[in-house]
Amino acid sequence: MQKEMDLAKRAKVIEWLKTEVLDHVSRLFKSLWEGSTTRVVDSLSSLIVSSYILGRRLGVSHKELDDSILEKLKKHKQEGHQLEDWYQDISALEEHLRKR
């Protein structure tokens, strides 16, 4: 019985975290519409935090997620992503993450 309750609790937490991610995306869009830099930063940081926590609840370690992000950035650079070509955004983010 305890195992079933734990499983239900874990499922409920995952569903709650999914709604948190959607809420943060919604808040981000609203803050972009309002033009509030403070709210944009808050929404983006909340979205990132919720994503990391959701990943952990789904069995993805923070390191595994970080490694996947770095691999994705590397792939985008190799494929000539437009944001890399135009602004070097991919390289800048990759450098930032590697320096941490």
Buried (B, 14 or more C-beta within 10 A) or exposed (E): EEEEEEEEEEEEEEEEBEEBBEBBBEBBEEBEEEEEEEBBEBBBEBBEEBBBBBBBBEEBEEEEBEEEEBEEBEEBBEEEBEEBEEEEBBBEBBEEEEEE
